[in-house]
């Protein structure tokens, strides 16, 4: 079972983000980068599918700057077998990213391509589905677990009040969300082995971005709290404010 997992290098979710002087990007000084957490679910799902099949290759694919090699090594330390970096500068244009990845995946023989359901930095949920469309493959999104059968993949999705089961013919694209695949920790042996695993770096295909960031801004400051009174006598005024100013009732 050969599986390709597309991953993204993102700022650590615990990092304090500051806006750069340009106003259109973040200040990367001192920022630690990690694998997008949802992509870690996808890696874990791929590793378990390979283990269930008894053989196969899990390959990581990423589009980003040269420093993304460190991120890919982290995925190799988890247990992936090989990695490919499409070196370039990603933008906020999800379609441009999808075109870069699809150009590489057209020659890939993996019957299953996995994505995290979204990236932790821009919160978009479109690249996986766009890649599937560009490749002409079926796509199942929001998958919490899956099993690979004879020419098909059976996916489970959480819906209100139950679980939805979707079957797709291979080759297919899945986007994985939090569920059955709690990511494993990289062992010391895995970290050492990752240094020797193949990691190919090649230039990314040219895909013109048509989306441009004009400005980044901090969230507005939360207004200070107000005390409208004390005891039962304050209830009418509180209700009025909730209805007329906060618009919550």
DRENVO-627592 format. One line per 8 residues: number of its first residue (from 1); for each residue x, y, z of N, C-alpha, C, O, CB. Coordinates in steps of 0.001 Angstrom, whole numbers, padded with zeros to 6 digits. Glycine has a CB too. Layout:
! DRENVO-627592
NUM = X Y Z X Y Z X Y Z X Y Z X Y Z | ...;
This chain:
! DRENVO-627592
1 = 000843 -001187 000000 000000 000000 000000 000883 001244 000000 001490 001581 001016 -000957 000002 001222 | 000951 001918 -001136 001715 003162 -001247 000776 004353 -001021 -000279 004454 -001648 002417 003265 -002642 | 001170 005233 -000130 000350 006393 000223 001227 007638 000207 002339 007631 000735 -000322 006206 001620 | 000722 008698 -000398 001396 009994 -000364 000626 010919 000571 -000595 011040 000475 001507 010612 -001795 | 001344 011563 001466 000734 012502 002410 001283 013895 002140 002492 014114 002214 001005 012075 003886 | 000409 014827 001831 000814 016209 001588 000773 016965 002915 -000258 016992 003586 -000109 016894 000521 | 001887 017572 003287 001967 018266 004571 002408 019709 004363 002974 020061 003327 002939 017541 005523 | 002139 020531 005363 002491 021948 005290 003287 022364 006516 003005 021932 007633 001231 022814 005156;
9 = 004273 023199 006293 005075 023802 007369 004358 025056 007854 004111 025978 007077 006534 024143 006880 | 004022 025085 009151 003278 026215 009709 003944 026668 011002 004688 025901 011612 001793 025834 009962 | 003687 027913 011432 004204 028344 012734 003608 027496 013853 002445 027096 013787 003896 029838 012975 | 004403 027227 014868 003916 026500 016041 002660 027186 016567 002617 028410 016694 005010 026425 017150 | 001650 026396 016867 000376 026958 017311 000490 027690 018650 -000416 028436 019020 -000658 025859 017421 | 001590 027488 019377 001793 028195 020638 002657 029442 020474 002931 030150 021443 002425 027268 021650 | 003085 029706 019231 003921 030874 018974 003083 032145 018955 001987 032158 018395 004671 030716 017650 | 003585 033198 019554 002919 034493 019472 003251 035119 018123 004416 035364 017814 003348 035430 020649;
17 = 002224 035372 017329 002411 035893 015981 002424 037420 016008 001552 038052 016605 001302 035376 015040 | 003425 038000 015353 003529 039448 015212 003502 039804 013731 004035 039074 012895 004824 039986 015889 | 002884 040915 013422 002800 041362 012035 004096 042075 011662 004606 042898 012422 001572 042296 011821 | 004620 041748 010483 005849 042366 010007 005611 043836 009655 004472 044278 009502 006396 041603 008788 | 006704 044575 009531 006604 045998 009213 005916 046235 007873 005312 047286 007659 007986 046627 009199 | 006008 045263 006978 005370 045413 005667 003853 045455 005767 003184 046010 004895 005788 044281 004752 | 003306 044864 006836 001859 044850 007020 001132 043784 006227 -000092 043678 006313 001310 046166 006661 | 001868 042984 005447 001218 041958 004624 001733 040558 004935 001373 039603 004247 001427 042261 003150;
25 = 002567 040422 005954 003112 039117 006317 003409 039128 007817 003290 040160 008477 004405 038783 005482 | 003795 037973 008339 004132 037913 009754 005637 038084 009932 006421 037815 009021 003657 036580 010375 | 006018 038529 011102 007425 038641 011460 007908 037253 011865 007452 036705 012870 007648 039687 012614 | 008817 036689 011098 009256 035309 011336 010401 035204 012333 010882 034104 012606 009674 034679 010037 | 010850 036343 012886 011966 036317 013831 011605 035469 015054 010627 035748 015747 012346 037755 014264 | 012399 034441 015306 012191 033602 016477 011006 032659 016390 010680 031998 017376 012029 034455 017654 | 010354 032578 015247 009175 031721 015108 009612 030269 014875 010438 029995 014004 008269 032216 013940 | 009059 029361 015648 009319 027936 015465 008267 027362 014514 007088 027705 014605 009308 027181 016835;
33 = 008696 026496 013612 007775 025909 012633 007602 024416 012894 008525 023738 013345 008285 026144 011194 | 006411 023923 012604 006070 022526 012849 005238 021996 011678 004849 022755 010791 005298 022371 014194 | 004973 020700 011684 003995 020123 010763 002612 020583 011201 002295 020531 012390 004089 018555 010729 | 001788 021029 010267 000425 021408 010618 -000243 020239 011349 -000223 019116 010844 -000389 021813 009346 | -000833 020476 012522 -001365 019372 013341 -002330 018451 012612 -002298 017241 012836 -002054 019930 014537 | -003187 018979 011747 -004100 018106 011006 -003339 017210 010030 -003772 016094 009742 -005140 018944 010247 | -002209 017694 009525 -001388 016855 008651 -000760 015701 009428 -000504 014637 008864 -000293 017695 007980 | -000513 015909 010712 000004 014811 011537 -001022 013689 011648 -000654 012515 011677 000384 015322 012941;
41 = -002320 014043 011711 -003352 013006 011702 -003272 012204 010398 -003420 010982 010401 -004764 013635 011871 | -003039 012903 009292 -002948 012225 007993 -001739 011295 007943 -001826 010189 007409 -002867 013255 006853 | -000610 011740 008497 000581 010879 008528 000298 009628 009343 000634 008519 008927 001799 011637 009115 | -000317 009807 010500 -000625 008657 011353 -001572 007699 010646 -001391 006483 010716 -001237 009119 012683 | -002578 008234 009966 -003498 007374 009217 -002784 006581 008141 -003065 005400 007938 -004599 008202 008591 | -001854 007238 007446 -001093 006546 006397 -000225 005442 006988 -000151 004345 006434 -000216 007541 005622 | 000429 005724 008104 001298 004719 008730 000494 003503 009190 000942 002366 009047 002052 005331 009922 | -000693 003750 009743 -001509 002618 010198 -002025 001804 009016 -002113 000579 009099 -002689 003113 011049;
49 = -002365 002470 007924 -002821 001737 006738 -001700 000879 006169 -001938 -000253 005751 -003337 002711 005666 | -000490 001404 006151 000655 000627 005683 000898 -000575 006592 001150 -001681 006113 001914 001508 005617 | 000820 -000356 007908 001033 -001448 008859 -000038 -002516 008717 000249 -003707 008838 001050 -000914 010291 | -001285 -002091 008458 -002362 -003068 008279 -002166 -003885 007009 -002501 -005069 006971 -003718 -002364 008239 | -001622 -003251 005965 -001393 -003954 004695 -000175 -004871 004762 -000084 -005839 004007 -001216 -002948 003562 | 000751 -004573 005653 001940 -005409 005794 003110 -004954 004977 004227 -005418 005205 001622 -006793 005431 | 002906 -004067 004037 004003 -003521 003252 003539 -002219 002614 002402 -001787 002806 004484 -004534 002172 | 004438 -001601 001851 004089 -000357 001178 005061 000754 001525 006030 000552 002257 002678 000060 001538;
57 = 004781 001937 000983 005633 003106 001181 004757 004295 001519 003756 004558 000852 006497 003396 -000075 | 005146 005011 002563 004492 006279 002901 005448 007402 002498 006557 007513 003021 004123 006358 004444 | 004996 008225 001563 005820 009325 001064 005202 010650 001471 003990 010837 001374 005977 009250 -000471 | 006040 011563 001926 005593 012907 002282 005886 013862 001141 006922 013758 000485 006272 013391 003579 | 004978 014786 000906 005139 015776 -000158 004795 017140 000421 003761 017305 001069 004236 015441 -001401 | 005668 018119 000183 005408 019461 000690 005876 020496 -000313 006799 020263 -001093 006097 019677 002043 | 005217 021649 -000274 005559 022798 -001111 005938 023934 -000171 005123 024373 000640 004365 023209 -002067 | 007179 024410 -000281 007603 025471 000620 009060 025832 000425 009707 025342 -000501 007367 025064 002049;
65 = 009584 026693 001299 010990 027098 001196 011928 025977 001609 011492 024926 002078 011251 028328 002054 | 013228 026215 001430 014229 025191 001731 014149 024711 003179 014436 023548 003462 015622 025728 001447 | 013757 025606 004107 013682 025244 005516 012633 024178 005786 012620 023595 006870 013388 026465 006345 | 011749 023906 004824 010722 022871 004991 011340 021487 005101 010675 020548 005540 009736 022905 003826 | 012606 021344 004707 013262 020044 004847 013265 019580 006303 013104 018392 006579 014698 020113 004315 | 013449 020515 007225 013428 020156 008647 012062 019616 009046 011965 018659 009815 013791 021373 009518 | 011014 020227 008524 009654 019766 008816 009427 018374 008253 008836 017521 008915 008616 020741 008245 | 009893 018145 007040 009760 016825 006434 010531 015778 007224 010068 014645 007357 010246 016853 004988;
73 = 011695 016133 007748 012464 015188 008568 011675 014794 009811 011777 013661 010280 013824 015800 008974 | 010889 015725 010344 010052 015392 011506 009028 014329 011130 008760 013419 011914 009337 016653 012049 | 008451 014439 009928 007510 013426 009459 008185 012098 009187 007602 011043 009434 006812 013902 008211 | 009406 012137 008683 010161 010899 008473 010484 010225 009806 010514 008999 009905 011460 011186 007696 | 010724 011049 010830 011006 010489 012150 009793 009778 012732 009942 008852 013530 011464 011584 013098 | 008588 010202 012341 007375 009520 012802 007251 008131 012192 006588 007259 012755 006137 010348 012461 | 007900 007919 011018 007843 006605 010391 007649 006606 008894 007680 005545 008270 006768 005838 010993 | 007447 007787 008290 007336 007844 006832 008644 007389 006200 009702 007468 006824 006973 009273 006360;
81 = 008568 006909 004951 009723 006274 004315 010569 007216 003473 011786 007053 003394 009260 005151 003461 | 009939 008192 002849 010670 009102 001967 009900 010413 001860 008742 010502 002267 010883 008468 000556 | 010560 011428 001308 009918 012736 001235 010376 013476 -000007 011464 013239 -000533 010221 013563 002491 | 009519 014377 -000462 009824 015243 -001605 009445 016666 -001227 008340 016917 -000746 009064 014781 -002902 | 010365 017593 -001447 010090 019005 -001239 010042 019707 -002584 010999 019669 -003358 011153 019650 -000322 | 008919 020342 -002849 008791 021200 -004023 009155 022603 -003566 008343 023294 -002951 007332 021144 -004651 | 010362 023014 -003865 010871 024256 -003295 010290 025460 -004012 010358 025573 -005236 012392 024291 -003360 | 009722 026350 -003227 009110 027554 -003766 008518 028369 -002632 008737 028076 -001457 008030 027208 -004812;
89 = 007771 029387 -003000 007184 030284 -001997 005668 030182 -002074 005064 030745 -002987 007652 031762 -002213 | 005034 029474 -001134 003572 029379 -001137 002936 030731 -000830 003549 031593 -000200 003099 028331 -000119 | 001721 030897 -001275 000951 032106 -000997 -000373 031704 -000356 -000612 030527 -000086 000713 032937 -002299 | -001217 032677 -000120 -002546 032399 000423 -003489 031840 -000640 -004614 031456 -000320 -003141 033666 001025 | -003056 031787 -001880 -003896 031289 -002972 -003895 029763 -002943 -002936 029132 -003388 -003395 031818 -004356 | -004960 029175 -002424 -005044 027720 -002312 -005021 027024 -003654 -004484 025923 -003770 -006286 027333 -001576 | -005601 027651 -004680 -005620 027028 -005998 -004216 026957 -006593 -003869 025970 -007242 -006551 027798 -006934 | -003408 027994 -006377 -002025 027957 -006861 -001258 026823 -006192 -000506 026108 -006853 -001320 029304 -006599;
97 = -001446 026655 -004878 -000797 025551 -004167 -001283 024210 -004698 -000487 023291 -004891 -001064 025650 -002657 | -002580 024094 -004935 -003140 022840 -005447 -002549 022501 -006809 -002271 021336 -007093 -004672 022933 -005545 | -002357 023496 -007639 -001782 023241 -008966 -000339 022754 -008874 000074 021880 -009636 -001846 024505 -009820 | 000426 023321 -007943 001805 022864 -007744 001824 021401 -007310 002580 020597 -007855 002526 023741 -006696 | 000995 021060 -006336 000959 019685 -005830 000424 018720 -006884 000952 017618 -007041 000100 019606 -004565 | -000620 019126 -007606 -001216 018246 -008619 -000226 017965 -009744 -000202 016859 -010284 -002501 018874 -009192 | 000589 018952 -010101 001580 018741 -011159 002563 017643 -010773 003001 016872 -011627 002335 020043 -011457 | 002910 017570 -009496 003808 016521 -009006 003085 015190 -008874 003653 014141 -009178 004409 016920 -007660;
105 = 001842 015225 -008424 001100 013994 -008164 000614 013305 -009434 000265 012125 -009397 -000075 014291 -007278 | 000585 014011 -010542 000150 013383 -011798 001020 012188 -012153 000535 011229 -012752 000177 014399 -012942 | 002287 012230 -011795 003182 011119 -012083 003385 010189 -010903 004279 009343 -010925 004501 011640 -012531 | 002568 010335 -009875 002705 009528 -008651 001809 008298 -008758 000654 008400 -009170 002338 010366 -007378 | 002343 007136 -008388 001570 005900 -008509 000836 005530 -007225 000270 004441 -007133 002480 004767 -008911 | 000835 006422 -006227 000147 006121 -004969 -001362 006120 -005194 -001908 007117 -005668 000532 007148 -003869 | -002054 005020 -004863 -003504 005001 -005036 -004246 005876 -004038 -005430 006159 -004220 -004003 003600 -004926 | -003551 006312 -002972 -004195 007102 -001947 -003325 008324 -001635 -002129 008203 -001368 -004445 006255 -000675;
113 = -003954 009499 -001676 -003280 010746 -001316 -004046 011343 -000145 -005264 011512 -000207 -003209 011752 -002535 | -003318 011662 000925 -003945 012186 002135 -003514 013625 002398 -002377 014013 002128 -003600 011305 003338 | -004448 014400 002929 -004199 015760 003399 -004776 015889 004804 -005679 015138 005173 -004823 016826 002430 | -004264 016831 005587 -005009 017269 006753 -006213 018054 006267 -006174 018638 005183 -004124 018122 007711 | -007281 018078 007049 -008498 018739 006585 -008269 020221 006339 -008932 020820 005493 -009619 018550 007594 | -007325 020823 007082 -007023 022237 006880 -005648 022537 007435 -005093 021756 008208 -008088 023137 007547 | -005101 023676 007035 -003814 024114 007560 -004040 024968 008792 -005012 025721 008864 -003014 024894 006494 | -003138 024852 009768 -003318 025554 011030 -003052 027043 010920 -003454 027805 011800 -002423 024964 012071;
121 = -002374 027483 009844 -002066 028913 009749 -003164 029706 009050 -003628 030714 009584 -000759 029110 009016 | -003590 029266 007856 -004597 030042 007127 -006015 029495 007286 -006978 030137 006868 -004242 030083 005665 | -006146 028300 007894 -007446 027703 008201 -008276 027381 006956 -009486 027177 007059 -008226 028630 009094 | -007642 027333 005787 -008377 026974 004577 -008616 025458 004543 -007830 024681 005085 -007603 027435 003310 | -009691 025063 003910 -010026 023640 003802 -010233 023249 002340 -011085 022413 002037 -011291 023315 004628 | -009466 023844 001441 -009770 023686 000034 -008703 022977 -000793 -009012 022435 -001854 -010014 025001 -000542 | -007458 022968 -000333 -006379 022464 -001187 -006566 020987 -001528 -006401 020602 -002685 -005030 022669 -000505 | -006907 020154 -000544 -007087 018727 -000820 -008157 018471 -001859 -007951 017693 -002790 -007432 017991 000447;
129 = -009305 019123 -001703 -010395 018938 -002667 -010021 019487 -004036 -010399 018909 -005055 -011671 019616 -002167 | -009285 020593 -004075 -008849 021153 -005362 -007891 020211 -006079 -007995 020021 -007291 -008180 022515 -005155 | -006951 019616 -005328 -006020 018659 -005934 -006783 017476 -006518 -006485 017033 -007627 -004986 018168 -004896 | -007760 016965 -005785 -008563 015841 -006275 -009266 016216 -007577 -009306 015419 -008514 -009599 015407 -005213 | -009817 017418 -007637 -010510 017865 -008849 -009548 017979 -010017 -009861 017553 -011128 -011202 019209 -008610 | -008366 018558 -009767 -007376 018709 -010836 -006895 017355 -011357 -006588 017214 -012541 -006184 019527 -010338 | -006832 016356 -010467 -006377 015022 -010861 -007517 014144 -011375 -007275 013064 -011912 -005700 014341 -009687 | -008754 014602 -011212 -009901 013796 -011635 -010132 012588 -010754 -010569 011539 -011227 -009717 013344 -013051;
137 = -009835 012737 -009451 -010012 011624 -008520 -011157 011922 -007545 -011431 013087 -007258 -008700 011350 -007744 | -011817 010895 -007040 -012828 011133 -005998 -012168 011666 -004739 -011008 011368 -004458 -013609 009838 -005681 | -012920 012460 -003981 -012387 013056 -002752 -013399 012897 -001627 -014586 013169 -001808 -012040 014555 -002964 | -012927 012458 -000471 -013759 012378 000729 -013112 013280 001771 -011934 013114 002088 -013901 010887 001254 | -013872 014236 002307 -013326 015204 003259 -013787 014891 004681 -014769 014181 004894 -013741 016632 002871 | -013055 015440 005639 -013438 015293 007041 -013444 013862 007534 -014313 013483 008320 -014780 015879 007253 | -012488 013059 007087 -012446 011629 007428 -011803 011439 008801 -010727 011974 009068 -011663 010825 006349 | -012465 010675 009668 -011898 010387 010994 -011184 009034 011024 -010320 008813 011873 -013002 010414 012058;
145 = -011535 008131 010111 -010842 006847 009974 -011194 006257 008619 -012203 006618 008014 -011224 005861 011131 | -010350 005346 008150 -010607 004721 006851 -009964 003342 006806 -009024 003053 007546 -010074 005604 005697 | -010494 002489 005915 -009914 001173 005654 -009803 001009 004148 -010710 001371 003399 -010775 000023 006291 | -008686 000461 003723 -008455 000221 002295 -008826 -001203 001962 -008335 -002143 002587 -006985 000502 001907 | -009706 -001370 000962 -010117 -002690 000524 -009622 -002993 -000880 -008628 -002419 -001326 -011620 -002813 000582 | -010297 -003880 -001571 -009920 -004274 -002922 -010385 -003209 -003914 -011517 -003236 -004397 -010521 -005659 -003280 | -009489 -002277 -004204 -009800 -001228 -005172 -010657 -000102 -004634 -011055 000783 -005392 -010478 -001821 -006333 | -010951 -000113 -003342 -011787 000935 -002754 -011206 001359 -001401 -010390 000653 -000809 -013257 000443 -002590;
153 = -011642 002516 -000934 -011337 002956 000415 -012665 003302 001086 -013480 004040 000533 -010346 004180 000417 | -012865 002762 002277 -014092 002983 003032 -013784 004007 004127 -012933 003773 004985 -014647 001637 003641 | -014480 005133 004088 -014185 006248 004980 -015307 006458 005984 -016480 006243 005679 -013952 007523 004179 | -014939 006874 007165 -015905 007175 008219 -015813 008658 008552 -014728 009201 008759 -015652 006299 009489 | -016984 009301 008599 -017065 010722 008911 -018056 010916 010052 -019099 010263 010091 -017485 011550 007660 | -017734 011800 010966 -018649 012095 012067 -019681 013127 011605 -019332 014180 011070 -017869 012612 013314 | -020948 012805 011821 -022041 013722 011514 -022921 013827 012759 -022766 013050 013701 -022870 013236 010263 | -023832 014778 012759 -024708 014944 013922 -025476 013657 014201 -026245 013181 013366 -025690 016112 013701;
161 = -025255 013114 015370 -026016 011948 015793 -025510 010616 015303 -026175 009601 015505 -027383 012099 015364 | -024348 010581 014661 -023876 009281 014188 -022635 009365 013329 -021903 010354 013364 -024953 008603 013420 | -022403 008308 012552 -021240 008203 011680 -021696 007943 010252 -022540 007080 010008 -020287 007085 012161 | -021143 008681 009326 -021432 008496 007910 -020326 007646 007288 -019143 007906 007508 -021559 009868 007179 | -020706 006632 006514 -019736 005761 005854 -019770 006037 004356 -020822 005949 003723 -020033 004256 006151 | -018609 006372 003796 -018505 006711 002374 -017473 005792 001736 -016372 005630 002261 -018117 008217 002170 | -017825 005200 000620 -016887 004347 -000117 -016482 005043 -001407 -017335 005534 -002147 -017514 002955 -000421 | -015179 005088 -001679 -014661 005715 -002897 -013723 004746 -003600 -012997 003985 -002960 -013929 007049 -002573;
169 = -013750 004785 -004907 -012859 003937 -005680 -011471 004555 -005736 -011322 005775 -005795 -013410 003718 -007097 | -010465 003704 -005716 -009081 004150 -005822 -008694 004335 -007290 -009192 003613 -008153 -008133 003144 -005138 | -007804 005304 -007585 -007105 006209 -006671 -008025 007311 -006162 -008933 007753 -006866 -005892 006825 -007361 | -007778 007749 -004927 -008654 008726 -004298 -007831 009676 -003437 -006661 009434 -003140 -009737 008026 -003454 | -008484 010762 -003049 -007887 011771 -002166 -008769 011890 -000928 -009990 012005 -001042 -007737 013166 -002895 | -008152 011861 000260 -008887 012026 001515 -008305 013199 002288 -007098 013435 002254 -008837 010729 002367 | -009171 013937 002990 -008685 014923 003956 -009060 014419 005338 -010210 014060 005590 -009284 016357 003684 | -008076 014397 006234 -008210 013738 007535 -008380 014774 008636 -007693 015795 008654 -006985 012846 007824;
177 = -009292 014505 009543 -009505 015371 010690 -009268 014588 011976 -008968 013395 011943 -010926 015968 010669 | -009405 015264 013094 -009152 014628 014389 -010159 013511 014626 -011360 013690 014422 -009219 015665 015533 | -009664 012373 015054 -010534 011227 015290 -009719 010062 015790 -009202 010087 016907 -011294 010840 014020 | -009603 009031 014958 -008929 007803 015379 -007411 007914 015360 -006723 007109 015988 -009354 006666 014499 | -006878 008910 014641 -005442 008905 014370 -004676 009889 015246 -004239 010943 014782 -005193 009223 012915 | -004520 009534 016511 -003693 010333 017416 -002235 010141 017012 -001742 009013 017039 -003925 009927 018921 | -001530 011212 016637 -000165 011050 016116 000778 010416 017132 000733 010737 018320 000389 012396 015685 | 001618 009528 016663 002608 008886 017514 003785 009833 017729 004042 010714 016909 003083 007550 016893;
185 = 004486 009646 018822 005699 010415 019067 006861 009780 018306 006942 008559 018172 006009 010492 020587 | 007748 010623 017819 008943 010104 017155 009905 009570 018210 010234 010270 019169 009627 011204 016287 | 010351 008339 018033 011315 007745 018963 012716 008232 018624 012943 008782 017547 011252 006196 018917 | 013650 008031 019538 015045 008392 019274 015558 007633 018057 016269 008188 017219 015931 008097 020506 | 015185 006339 017970 015593 005546 016816 015022 006128 015523 015703 006184 014499 015144 004089 016986 | 013759 006562 015587 013133 007151 014407 013779 008457 014001 013936 008737 012813 011670 007371 014653 | 014157 009266 014998 014813 010542 014709 016165 010314 014048 016523 011019 013105 014985 011366 015995 | 016907 009346 014530 018219 009044 013934 018057 008469 012534 018818 008805 011627 019005 008057 014821;
193 = 017052 007593 012361 016836 006980 011051 016381 008020 010025 016688 007897 008839 015799 005851 011154 | 015649 009045 010479 015123 010058 009560 016235 010802 008843 016045 011280 007725 014247 011047 010310 | 017395 010903 009480 018506 011628 008866 019029 010928 007615 019647 011562 006760 019635 011795 009868 | 018780 009617 007506 019295 008851 006374 018234 008526 005335 018552 007996 004270 019911 007581 006863 | 016987 008834 005630 015924 008518 004678 015961 009483 003493 016341 010642 003656 014545 008572 005369 | 015574 009021 002306 015665 009879 001121 014731 011073 001179 013543 010934 001470 015368 009078 -000114 | 015278 012246 000899 014504 013484 000819 014941 014210 -000444 016044 014751 -000514 014706 014384 002099 | 014075 014214 -001427 014391 014830 -002720 013879 016267 -002744 012750 016545 -002339 013773 014013 -003891;
201 = 014721 017168 -003222 014338 018571 -003366 014338 018922 -004848 015323 018707 -005554 015302 019510 -002569 | 013217 019463 -005303 013109 019865 -006703 012339 021176 -006792 011557 021496 -005896 012415 018761 -007550 | 012551 021933 -007857 011815 023199 -007967 010324 022958 -008171 009922 022033 -008878 012370 024042 -009122 | 009521 023794 -007549 008073 023667 -007694 007654 024119 -009089 008283 024989 -009690 007335 024493 -006611 | 006589 023517 -009589 006035 023944 -010868 005555 025393 -010754 005170 025849 -009677 004870 023008 -011307 | 005585 026091 -011858 005160 027490 -011867 003637 027556 -011832 002964 027056 -012733 005714 028232 -013116 | 003104 028175 -010788 001653 028355 -010666 001406 029782 -010195 001689 030121 -009046 001014 027304 -009671 | 000889 030596 -011066 000693 032007 -010756 -000414 032201 -009734 -001547 031768 -009940 000373 032787 -012020;
209 = -000076 032853 -008633 -001077 033148 -007606 -001942 034309 -008059 -001437 035318 -008550 -000405 033469 -006250 | -003243 034161 -007893 -004170 035230 -008275 -004834 035876 -007061 -005745 036691 -007201 -005236 034684 -009213 | -004374 035507 -005885 -004886 036092 -004658 -003746 036827 -003971 -002650 036283 -003837 -005503 035007 -003724 | -003989 038035 -003542 -002952 038861 -002932 -003421 039392 -001584 -004543 039882 -001454 -002570 040025 -003861 | -002556 039289 -000586 -002860 039837 000730 -002574 041332 000712 -001449 041744 000430 -002034 039123 001843 | -003570 042139 001007 -003404 043584 001012 -002997 044118 002383 -002256 045096 002479 -004682 044247 000565 | -003487 043467 003449 -003179 043996 004777 -003482 042956 005842 -004482 042242 005753 -003973 045284 005048 | -002632 042870 006836 -002890 042083 008037 -003101 043048 009196 -002472 044105 009247 -001717 041089 008336;
217 = -003976 042693 010119 -004221 043556 011266 -004499 042710 012495 -004969 041578 012388 -005393 044515 010992 | -004208 043262 013652 -004485 042587 014912 -005985 042578 015163 -006684 043485 014710 -003739 043270 016080 | -006501 041572 015877 -007922 041591 016254 -008222 042824 017090 -007357 043286 017834 -008305 040309 017035 | -009422 043363 016983 -009752 044544 017804 -009694 044215 019290 -010027 043108 019712 -011151 045078 017444 | -009266 045198 020072 -009181 044997 021518 -010577 044766 022090 -011548 045409 021691 -008506 046213 022205 | -010648 043841 023024 -011934 043566 023665 -012307 044736 024586 -011484 045161 025397 -011878 042227 024467 | -013530 045261 024474 -013923 046392 025330 -013955 045980 026796 -014191 044814 027112 -015302 046938 024909 | -013715 046941 027696 -013719 046597 029138 -015113 046195 029590 -016118 046590 028999 -013213 047789 029992;
225 = -015147 045405 030649 -016424 044973 031191 -017175 046116 031865 -016582 047132 032230 -016213 043844 032174 | -018470 045943 032025 -019309 046956 032662 -020122 046321 033786 -020627 045207 033646 -020245 047627 031626 | -020241 047017 034866 -021093 046579 035972 -022376 047400 035900 -022339 048623 036031 -020374 046750 037374 | -023493 046742 035696 -024762 047447 035509 -025563 047546 036799 -026624 048169 036827 -025592 046752 034448 | -025066 046941 037852 -025776 047004 039119 -025499 045767 039942 -024640 044957 039597 -027273 047164 038891 | -026217 045628 041012 -026034 044487 041892 -027388 043887 042260 -028377 044601 042428 -025260 044896 043156 | -027410 042546 042383 -028606 041873 042847 -029721 041858 041820 -029498 042194 040656 -029089 042516 044091 | -030913 041474 042234 -032056 041339 041308 -032433 042633 040607 -032975 042604 039502 -033254 040826 042054;
233 = -032148 043786 041248 -032523 045061 040628 -031755 045329 039342 -032189 046150 038534 -032292 046198 041600 | -030611 044650 039127 -029795 044877 037931 -030271 044059 036738 -029836 044297 035612 -028346 044550 038223 | -031162 043094 036974 -031572 042186 035894 -032242 042910 034735 -031871 042643 033592 -032512 041135 036434 | -033213 043816 034948 -033846 044489 033798 -032853 045235 032906 -032958 045191 031680 -034891 045462 034291 | -031883 045923 033531 -030897 046651 032742 -029980 045690 031994 -029611 045943 030847 -030074 047576 033639 | -029613 044592 032642 -028764 043594 031972 -029476 043002 030761 -028871 042845 029700 -028371 042471 032952 | -030751 042674 030913 -031522 042120 029800 -031627 043128 028661 -031526 042769 027488 -032926 041705 030270 | -031830 044394 029021 -031929 045423 027977 -030634 045545 027187 -030655 045652 025961 -032285 046774 028595;
241 = -029513 045530 027891 -028217 045637 027204 -027935 044421 026329 -027426 044554 025216 -027091 045808 028224 | -028264 043248 026830 -028053 042039 026024 -028904 042053 024764 -028488 041545 023723 -028366 040791 026846 | -030096 042635 024860 -031003 042673 023712 -030668 043818 022751 -030652 043610 021538 -032442 042809 024192 | -030406 045000 023262 -030257 046181 022411 -028823 046456 021968 -028608 046979 020875 -030779 047375 023130 | -027829 046110 022806 -026455 046395 022439 -025694 045150 021977 -025025 045163 020944 -025743 047024 023603 | -025808 044080 022758 -025067 042858 022395 -025800 042055 021325 -025180 041260 020618 -024842 041982 023635 | -027114 042254 021198 -027922 041534 020191 -027793 040020 020327 -027697 039306 019329 -027505 041955 018779 | -027793 039542 021556 -027670 038092 021763 -028992 037470 022221 -029110 036246 022278 -026574 037797 022795;
249 = -029978 038294 022546 -031293 037734 022902 -032374 038518 022183 -033558 038219 022337 -031527 037767 024447;
